[in-house]
Amino acid sequence: MKQQRDARREDAHKKILLGGLVVKAGLADLPSNVLLGLLIEGRERTRDPDTVERMARLGDKEFKA
């Protein structure tokens, strides 16, 4: 029972953090289908290690802003 509760709490925390990233990126006002499309395209683009590196630098810069 405790393991299940802890797993649900961890899952909820992860979703809250991901939602915060959507807000920080300025995407919270987009329709959900557009946001999902962006994420799916991003998933495809992350197959290229150079793109992952570039996105990591961009994200780091935004976190520091």
Backbone as ProteinMPNN parsed JSONL, in Angstrom:
{"seq_chain_A": "MKQQRDARREDAHKKILLGGLVVKAGLADLPSNVLLGLLIEGRERTRDPDTVERMARLGDKEFKA", "coords_chain_A": {"N_chain_A": [[0.826, -1.195, 0.0], [1.893, 1.285, 0.863], [3.984, 1.494, -0.967], [2.593, 1.783, -3.352], [1.268, 4.204, -2.9], [3.478, 5.897, -2.633], [4.549, 5.661, -5.202], [2.508, 6.802, -6.736], [2.596, 9.399, -5.728], [5.172, 10.168, -6.522], [4.83, 10.052, -9.309], [2.898, 12.079, -9.643], [4.392, 14.28, -8.813], [6.379, 14.366, -10.793], [4.797, 14.991, -13.03], [3.895, 17.531, -12.313], [6.324, 18.939, -12.333], [6.951, 18.727, -15.076], [4.809, 20.134, -16.17], [5.459, 22.651, -15.203], [7.697, 23.2, -16.753], [6.537, 23.488, -19.258], [5.105, 25.847, -18.841], [7.253, 27.606, -18.253], [8.527, 27.625, -20.7], [6.792, 29.127, -22.119], [4.597, 28.025, -23.361], [2.132, 27.365, -22.399], [-0.334, 28.375, -23.16], [-0.978, 27.273, -25.547], [-3.034, 25.188, -27.628], [-3.785, 21.853, -26.57], [-3.389, 19.83, -28.482], [-1.561, 20.98, -30.242], [0.624, 21.406, -28.583], [1.23, 18.733, -27.92], [1.934, 17.854, -30.476], [4.272, 19.376, -30.882], [5.9, 18.229, -28.919], [6.072, 15.594, -29.838], [7.385, 15.984, -32.277], [9.748, 17.001, -31.238], [10.655, 14.73, -29.878], [11.316, 13.119, -32.059], [13.373, 14.627, -33.171], [15.347, 14.427, -31.23], [16.784, 12.21, -31.758], [19.058, 12.802, -33.014], [22.242, 13.363, -31.923], [23.61, 15.843, -31.991], [21.552, 17.693, -32.091], [20.368, 17.219, -29.607], [22.403, 18.122, -27.931], [22.478, 20.838, -28.653], [19.904, 21.649, -27.885], [20.091, 21.178, -25.148], [21.953, 23.13, -24.403], [20.48, 25.43, -25.007], [18.329, 25.104, -23.229], [19.706, 25.211, -20.754], [20.612, 27.845, -20.842], [18.164, 29.204, -20.72], [17.21, 28.428, -18.194], [18.99, 29.799, -16.605], [18.307, 32.387, -17.061]], "CA_chain_A": [[0.0, 0.0, 0.0], [2.784, 2.448, 0.933], [4.714, 1.58, -2.235], [1.673, 2.304, -4.36], [1.066, 5.621, -2.588], [4.722, 6.59, -2.961], [4.672, 5.685, -6.667], [1.559, 7.811, -7.228], [3.119, 10.71, -5.343], [6.304, 10.435, -7.412], [4.26, 10.32, -10.624], [2.273, 13.402, -9.598], [5.469, 15.269, -8.731], [6.989, 14.439, -12.12], [3.869, 15.704, -13.91], [3.922, 18.946, -11.916], [7.568, 19.508, -12.857], [6.827, 18.841, -16.536], [3.905, 21.254, -16.418], [6.223, 23.872, -14.964], [8.549, 23.431, -17.925], [5.66, 23.996, -20.319], [4.843, 27.246, -18.503], [8.51, 28.35, -18.394], [8.81, 27.751, -22.131], [5.812, 30.024, -22.726], [3.732, 27.227, -24.225], [0.947, 26.952, -21.65], [-1.562, 28.848, -23.796], [-1.212, 26.554, -26.797], [-3.966, 24.058, -27.535], [-3.081, 20.626, -26.183], [-2.954, 19.055, -29.647], [-0.362, 21.633, -30.774], [1.698, 21.103, -27.637], [1.6, 17.336, -28.12], [2.651, 17.794, -31.755], [5.631, 19.888, -30.654], [6.647, 17.232, -28.152], [6.343, 14.448, -30.712], [8.455, 16.397, -33.195], [10.966, 17.065, -30.437], [11.101, 13.36, -29.639], [11.965, 12.657, -33.286], [14.617, 15.381, -33.363], [16.363, 14.045, -30.251], [17.559, 11.064, -32.251], [20.329, 13.37, -33.474], [22.991, 13.826, -30.751], [23.937, 17.266, -32.102], [20.338, 18.423, -31.724], [20.234, 17.094, -28.156], [23.398, 19.022, -27.333], [22.033, 22.214, -28.893], [18.728, 21.882, -27.042], [20.556, 21.238, -23.761], [22.55, 24.467, -24.208], [19.373, 26.385, -25.013], [17.622, 24.946, -21.963], [20.557, 25.734, -19.68], [20.58, 29.307, -20.948], [16.845, 29.666, -20.269], [17.136, 28.242, -16.747], [19.816, 30.823, -15.957], [17.731, 33.704, -17.334]], "C_chain_A": [[0.869, 1.257, 0.0], [3.557, 2.619, -0.378], [3.836, 2.186, -3.326], [1.437, 3.798, -4.147], [2.304, 6.434, -2.961], [4.907, 6.701, -4.48], [3.728, 6.73, -7.257], [2.034, 9.218, -6.909], [4.284, 11.116, -6.245], [5.825, 10.782, -8.82], [3.638, 11.715, -10.682], [3.334, 14.501, -9.564], [6.136, 15.466, -10.094], [6.109, 15.236, -13.081], [3.823, 17.192, -13.584], [5.175, 19.617, -12.449], [7.501, 19.703, -14.371], [5.889, 19.983, -16.917], [4.6, 22.59, -16.213], [7.14, 24.213, -16.128], [7.738, 23.989, -19.088], [5.387, 25.481, -20.077], [6.097, 28.081, -18.73], [8.863, 28.584, -19.861], [7.82, 28.671, -22.838], [4.823, 29.307, -23.622], [2.397, 26.878, -23.586], [-0.361, 27.361, -22.325], [-1.86, 28.153, -25.127], [-2.271, 25.473, -26.597], [-3.185, 22.764, -27.279], [-2.627, 19.808, -27.389], [-1.699, 19.665, -30.286], [0.839, 21.314, -29.876], [2.166, 19.651, -27.801], [2.365, 17.167, -29.43], [4.081, 18.289, -31.628], [6.485, 18.862, -29.92], [6.995, 16.013, -28.999], [7.445, 14.789, -31.706], [9.782, 16.48, -32.457], [11.537, 15.686, -30.154], [11.845, 12.832, -30.863], [13.316, 13.344, -33.477], [15.716, 14.945, -32.403], [17.093, 12.759, -30.628], [18.922, 11.515, -32.763], [21.077, 13.93, -32.266], [23.359, 15.314, -30.803], [22.74, 18.126, -31.724], [20.128, 18.373, -30.217], [21.185, 18.061, -27.457], [22.967, 20.487, -27.483], [20.832, 22.559, -28.004], [19.111, 21.975, -25.567], [21.168, 22.605, -23.465], [21.456, 25.533, -24.136], [18.598, 26.312, -23.692], [18.414, 25.484, -20.788], [20.53, 27.258, -19.658], [19.257, 29.864, -20.397], [16.682, 29.506, -18.76], [17.907, 29.33, -16.007], [19.251, 32.218, -16.118], [16.75, 34.12, -16.244]], "O_chain_A": [[0.62, 2.187, -0.767], [3.762, 3.739, -0.845], [4.296, 3.003, -4.123], [1.409, 4.568, -5.108], [2.198, 7.519, -3.531], [5.371, 7.728, -4.976], [4.103, 7.46, -8.174], [1.891, 10.126, -7.728], [4.371, 12.265, -6.678], [6.352, 11.699, -9.449], [3.829, 12.444, -11.655], [3.184, 15.535, -10.216], [6.421, 16.593, -10.497], [6.607, 16.056, -13.853], [3.722, 18.023, -14.487], [5.111, 20.734, -12.962], [7.944, 20.729, -14.887], [6.147, 20.712, -17.875], [4.362, 23.544, -16.953], [7.335, 25.386, -16.449], [8.207, 24.863, -19.816], [5.436, 26.28, -21.012], [6.023, 29.151, -19.334], [9.429, 29.618, -20.215], [7.983, 28.965, -24.022], [4.268, 29.907, -24.542], [1.603, 26.156, -24.189], [-1.396, 26.743, -22.078], [-2.883, 28.422, -25.756], [-2.386, 24.908, -25.51], [-2.05, 22.618, -27.732], [-1.584, 19.157, -27.329], [-0.864, 18.932, -30.816], [1.925, 20.994, -30.359], [3.367, 19.382, -27.818], [3.339, 16.416, -29.485], [5.0, 17.698, -32.195], [7.65, 18.654, -30.258], [8.092, 15.467, -28.886], [8.337, 13.977, -31.95], [10.819, 16.08, -32.985], [12.752, 15.49, -30.183], [12.879, 12.177, -30.731], [14.286, 12.713, -33.896], [16.897, 15.075, -32.722], [17.939, 12.284, -29.871], [19.832, 10.701, -32.925], [20.603, 14.878, -31.641], [23.411, 15.971, -29.764], [22.901, 19.176, -31.102], [19.751, 19.376, -29.612], [20.803, 18.736, -26.501], [23.082, 21.272, -26.542], [20.77, 23.651, -27.438], [18.525, 22.758, -24.82], [20.932, 23.174, -22.4], [21.51, 26.43, -23.295], [18.255, 27.342, -23.112], [17.853, 26.145, -19.913], [20.437, 27.877, -18.599], [19.247, 30.874, -19.693], [16.077, 30.361, -18.113], [17.521, 29.735, -14.911], [19.653, 33.139, -15.407], [16.171, 35.205, -16.315]]}, "name": "protein", "num_of_chains": 1, "seq": "MKQQRDARREDAHKKILLGGLVVKAGLADLPSNVLLGLLIEGRERTRDPDTVERMARLGDKEFKA"}
